[in-house]
Structure formats: C-alpha cells, structure tokens
Amino acid sequence: MKKNWSLWMMLGILPLTQGCVPLVATGAVGTGLVAQDRRTTGTQLDDEDIQVHMSEAISRKYGSDVNVNASSFNRNLLLTGQVPDDATRSDVDAMAHKLTNVRQVIDDIRIGPPSSLAQRAEDAYLTTKVNTRFITDNGSKFSPLQVSVTSSGEVVYLMGLVTQSEGDAAAKLASTTSGVKKVVKVFEYPTTATPANEATQAVKAESGPPSPVQAPAPVEEGLPAATQPVSP
C-alpha cells in the first residue's frame, strides 16, 4: 500500500522530474551548491539550455508519439526512452547532434511503444530512491552533488565529473538499490577533481529507516574510453 501511494504521488510530480537538472543543482537548496559543482557556471547553464532545447524540439515534432528524455552534463547529452522505429531514432539522434554546445551524444533510446505514465512514475521513484541512498548511505566516498541520476526502464544512468573511485562507489550503491536492473556510468574522470573525502560535504545524511538493497545489478560504461580523462 505504501508503495502504491508513493507511485501515485510520483505521477503528480513526474513532469517536474523527467529530463531536468536534479533538484540540488537548481538553486532549490541554495546557491552555495552551484559553487560546489565541478562544472563551470557557463557549462551548467549550457547543460540546462541543451536539455530544454532538445526536449522542446522532440515535443514539437513528435508530441506524445515518442517518450525521449534528454539529460545533459558537462555538455554530454544522454538520450533515453522509447521511439517507434529506427528511422525516428536516427532523426532524434540527428537533432541532438545539431544542437549548439553539445560535445557528445550518448544515444540509449529503445525501439518500442512509449512507456505508460505508471512506468514513468516507477522510474521517477527509482531515481528518488537512488538519490536518497546517495545522501544517506554513501559513507563519504563521493559527494551526491557531483552525480546526476536518470532512470529509464529500470535502468539507472549516472552522469557527472568524478574520480574513478567516486564513480565506482556511486555505481555500486545504485546497483544495490531495490528495483534497479542495470547501471550505466556516463561519467567523465577529470584529472583535477578533488576527492569527496577531502572536499566539504554539503549534503548531510538524515536519520531514518535503512534503504532497500538488493544483489548488485550489472554495471557498464556509457562513454567511450577515448573521452576519459578530461578536465572540467
């Protein structure tokens, strides 16, 4: 019953969660968090602009015929969701490559009917669960402010500028979150990143019941090795 209540609550906030910058990066928690981001301020603004323009372009052309989420981090544009055929997928991919300031497009769109509102709510709820565990269970191995979480079809995508150890810790935590089928790391590993255990932790864990865990789901890399390491 509790899960069903959470599911319908997520239906109400779904339009605010899909393809958007995480709450902690939007200023809802405070402008101090922007300063903690390893991206430059200009890059953060570019990422928001890329997401908005990509989402608007898809909506104008295809409306509800497709369900494609656009997530951008450090000008890497991740596309997830569903389209009806290969031709539509190729067209959406081409639209993404034409956007200004996009460095790389990571296309993980699946062929099939658009997911239902209930399925999208489940994905939004899964993103919330992973983000919650990043705050409560990370053991200071990484800063949750440096990792952006997106879910689609019970696959969790992690984006961010992190050290290798931070990325591995975040992926392990996500992979053991109840309901996660697979984790895709869309990380870049900047040579100048300060490890989380040496940086100020802006997000503090709150007391509460243990988060659900499971046996680790598969983890894979989402960016070609040639793109790593990079400087922010």
N, C-alpha and C positions, 0 to 999 in steps of 0.2 A: 504493500500500500504506500509506503514511504517513497519507494522508487517511482511509482506511478504519479504521485503528487509532484515529485521533482521533475519528472518528464514533462508534465503539462505546464509547470512553471517555466521550463526552458522554452516551450513553444511560444510563450509570450515575449521572451527576450531574444528569440532567435534572430530577428532582423538586425539586432544590435551586435551580434557576436560573430556572424559569418563574414570572412574576408575583411576583418577590421583589425586595426592595431590593438594589441592587448590593453586592457584597462589601465594597467600600471604605467603604460607608456603614453597615455593620452592627456596626462595632467590631472586626471580624476583623483589621484592620490597626492599629487603635489608636483610642482615644477622641479623640485630637487631631484626627482627620479630621472628627469631628462638628462641632467648633468652626469648621472651615473652610467648612462648608455655609452657603449664604446663607439657607436656611430657618431659622426659629426652631426651638428644640428641641421645642416643642409641636407645631409643624407637622410635623416629622419623625416624631414619634410618631403623629400623626393619619394621616399617609400610610401608615405600617405597618399601623395599625388598619383603614384603609379597604381596603387590599389583602387582608388576612386575612379580613375580614367578607364582602367581595364574593366571594372565591374559595370560602369555605365555603358561602355562600348558593347559588351556582351548583351546587356539588358535591352539596348536599343535594337539590336539586330535579331536576337533570338527570343526575347521575352522569357516565358515560362517553359519553352521547349527544351531548354538546357538548364543544368544546375552546375555552374562552374564558379569556384571560389578562387579569388586572386589574393595571394599573400606575398608581400614584398619585404625583404630585409637586406639592408646594405645593397640595394638595387638588384638583388636577385629575386626574380618573380616566379613564385611557385603557383602552378595551376592544378587544382584538384576538382573532383566532382564527376559528372556524367554528361555525355553528349550522345545523340542517337546513332552517329556513324563516323567513319574515318574522315569523310570529307569535312564534316563540321569540326572535328578535332583539328584537322590541318588548318582550317580557316581561323579558328580561335588562336592557334599557335602563331599563325602569321600575324594576326592582330597584335599579339603580345610583343613580337619582335619589332613591330613598327613604333612602339611607344618610346617616347623620349626618356633617356637616362637609364633604361634597362640594360644592365650588364650581361645578364644571363637569364634564360628562361628554362625552368625545370618543369616539364610537362608530364604530369602523372594523371591526366584525365582518363577516365574509363569509358568504354563504349557500353551504352545501356540506357534504360529509361531514367528520367530524373528521380532522385530519391524522394520519398514521401516526407511530409512535414514531421512525422513521428521519427523517421530515421535521422533527419537533420537535427531534431531535438536531442536524440540519443548522442549524436556526435558532439553537439554543443555541451551536453552534460559530461561527456568523456573528457573534453578539453578542460572543463571546470575541475574535474577530479584530478587530472594530471597537474594542473596549475596549483591546486591545493596541496598536493603531495610535494611539489617543488618548494613550497613555503614551509611545510611542517616537517618533512622527512629528509631534507637534503643534507643534513649534517655538516653544513658549511663547506661542502665540497664544490659548490658552484653557487652563483647568485641567480635567483629566479628572474631577476630583472634583465639578465642577458640572454634569456631563452624565450622565443616566441613559439607558442603551441597552436597547431591547427589539426583538426581531426576530420576525416572523411572516410566513410565506410568502415569504421572501427580501426582505421589505420591512423596513427599519430605521427605528424610531421613536426620536427623540431628545427627551428631556424635560429641563427644567432652568430655572434662573434665570440668564440670561446677558445680556451686552451683544449688540447686533446683530452686531458684528464677531466676537465669540466664537462666536455661533450659526452664522454663515456659515462660519467656519473649520471648526467641528466637522462641519457638514453636508457640506462639500467633502471632508473627509477620509473620512467614512463613505461618501460616494457613489463614491469611487475604490477602495474595498475590494473585493477579489475576491469575487464571488458576490452582491453587493448589487444588487437590481433597481430599488429606489426608496428614497428617504429622505423621511420625513415629519418636519418640525420641529414639535414640540409644545412650543415654547419660550415663556417669558414674558420680557420685557425690562425688568427693574426699573430705575428711574431712579437708584437708589443703589448699583448694582453697581460694585465696583472691578475694573477690567480685569485680566486674568490676568497681564499683563506687569508690573503694579505690585504684585501680591499674591505671597505666599510660595507657591512651588510645592512641595506636599507629596509629590508623586509624581515620582520621578526615572526617566528613561529608562535601560534596561539595554541593554548591547551585545548584538547578535545579528544574524541574517541579515535583509535587508530584507523588509518585509511585502509580500504580493502586492497589486498595484494594477491598476486597470482604467480604461477611459474613464469619465468621471463618469456615474453613474446620475441619472435625474430627481430633482429635489428640490421638495417642495411644503410649504406651511404647513399645520399641522394645527389651529391655533387661529384663531378669527375675529379680524380686526384690532381689533375693538372691545375686546378684552380686553388690549390692549397700548398703552402700557407700564403696568406695575404696580409697586407697592412690595412687597418681600418681607415 
